[in-house]
Amino acid sequence: MMTTNLDAVLSDIRACRACAGVLPHTPRPVVRVFSETRLLICGQAPGRRVHESGLPFTDPSGDRLRDWMGLDYETFYAARRIGVAAQAFCYPGTAPRGGDYPPPKRCADLWRPQLLEALPQMELTLLVGGYAQAWALGRRAKPSMTETVRAWRDYAPDLLPLPHPSWRNTGWLRKNPWFDDEVVPYLRKRVRSILMAPVRICA
């Protein structure tokens, strides 16, 4: 029953055209989750390259994220225990001054509760960037993304806030070496644990 419910939700998401006429291009929802998913990556929204490929994190941000997780490209996409569902499923377009527009709030409001309800066996959600952290944590989020990530122990073991792996955050990573020293080793340990755990059979 759970699989059927998830299939129905995913079908509805992929057929969604709620932002048609609002986005500067035809909506193309990108989401990748499975009934086996135990680790959910929640980022901001697909970028231009992902909009074109239809596969999440097929860009330099994905390379950095996989490095943080201790996974190579093949393992990342072969592991059905890993899912990707951003705050918004469609590329929001490029802002005039560079960078992408923020994820439209309507997307998370419309689809996120349904999707999470169809994934009851989640063990860990990676909250990648400030938008994902604000939505998931609400008042539990700290005043800034940096403070939220620094307080990662407050949200463990089911949630882990991360900075966005964009090249734009390279300077942030240099200024905050504690992230590589503390958070990345914890993340890699959790990823290994989730991927290597025995399969659970649901009644």
N, C-alpha and C positions, 0 to 999 in steps of 0.2 A: 504494500500500500504506500509506504514511504517513497519508493522509487517512482511509482506512478504519479504521486503528488509532485515530486521534484521534476519529473519530465514535463508535467503540465505547466508548472511555473516557468521553466526554462523556455518552453515553446511560446508562452505568452510574452516573455521578456524579449525574445528574439524577433517577435512579430510587432513589437511596440513601435509606434510612430507618433508618440505623444508630443515630440519636439519637432515634428515636420513643420516647416515654414518658419521655425524659430532658429534652428541651426543653419549655418551657411552651406550645408551640404545635406544629402539624404542620410537620415539616421541609419546607423549600422551598429546595433547593440553587440557588445563583446562581453561574454561571460563564459567562464569555464569551471564548472563544478560537476561533481559526480556523487552518486549515493555513497561511495567509499570515502569521500572527502572528510578529513579530520583537521586539516590545517587550511584556514581560509585567509587569503591575502586580500586586504581591502585597501586599495589605493585611492587616487583622486578620480581619474577618468582616463580612458584611452588617449594616447597621443596620436599624432598624424600617422606614424608608421604602423601603429597597431590598428588604426582605422583601416588602413590599406590591406594589412595582412589578415585581419580578423582573428589574430591569435595574441593574447595578452603578453606583454613584456618582451616582444621581439624588437628590442631597441637597446641602446646603451644603458638605460635605467634598469632594464631586465638583467643585463650582464652584472651590474653592481649588486643588485638584489640577490641574484644567485650566488655571488661570491660571499655575501653576508650569510647566506643560508648553508654554504658549504656544498653546493650542488652544481653539477655541470648541466649544460643545456639539455642533453638527452634525458637525464634522470628527472629534471624539473618537469618536462612535458610528459614523460612516461608514467610518473607517479600519480595515480588517480586519488591518492590520499591528500594531494595538494590541489586546492581550488583557488580561482581568482575571480573576485566580484568587486569591482570598484564602486565608489559612491555614485557615480554616473556611468552608464554603460556605453554611452556614445561620446565620440570625440567632440568637445565643445567648441573647437575652433581656436585660431590663434589671435591673441589680443594685439591691437595696433602697436604697442610698445614691446612686443616680444613675449614669449611664453604663452601658455594656453589660458583660455578663460577658465574661471572656476567651474566646478561641476554643478550643473543645474540642480537646485534643491528638489525639484519636483520628482526627479528620477528616484532618489533614495526614498522619498515619502511614498511613492507609488509602488515600488518593487521590493525594497529591502526587507521589510517585515515578513512578507510572504516567502522570500527566498530563505531567510534564516530559519523560519518555522519548518521549512522542508529539509533542513540540515540539522537534525537534533543530536547528532553524534559528534559535533565539533569539539575539539580539544583545545585548539589555539587559534586565535584570530590576530593577524598582524595588522595593526592600524598604521598604515603608511602615509604619513603627512598629517598636517593640521586639520584638514576637512574631515578625514576619516576619524580622527581622534575626537573632534568636537561632536560628531554625530553619535559615536558609540559611547563616549564617556560622559557627555553632558556636563553637569556641574562637577563631576569628578576630574575633569580636565584642568590642568594648571593654566595660569595666565598666558603662557607661551608654549610653542611646540617644544622648544629646548627643555623647559622645565618639566613638561609632561614626559618626554623621553627619559630625562634624568631620573624621574620618579618611577621607572618601569617596574620596580619591585612591588609598588603599591597595586599594580593591576594584574600581576602574575597570580596563578599560572594560566588563566584562560585568555588573557589579553596581553599583547606586547606592542607598545607604541614605538614606531621607528620614524626617523626622518625620511623624506622622500629620497630615493636613490638617484635622482637626477644629477647631471653634471653641475647644475647650478648650486648644488649643496656641497661641492668639493671644499670650498672655503670653510663651511660649517664643520665638516669632518676634521679638518686640520685644527680648528680652534677647540674641538671637543674630543680629544684623544680617548677620554673615558669610554666613548661609545664603542670603539674597537676593542678596548681592553676589557670591558664588562659585559656589554649587551651582545656583541657578536658571538662570543664563546657560548653564552647562554642560549642564544637563538640556534646555533649549530647543534648544541646538545639536544634541544627540544625537537628539532627537525629529525635528527637521527633516531630519537626515541619513537616518534610518531611513525616514521617509515619502517622501522624494524619491529614494531609491536605485532603480536599475533593478531590474525584476523578475528574480529568479533562477529559472531553470527547472531542476527536479531531474530527474535521469535515472531 
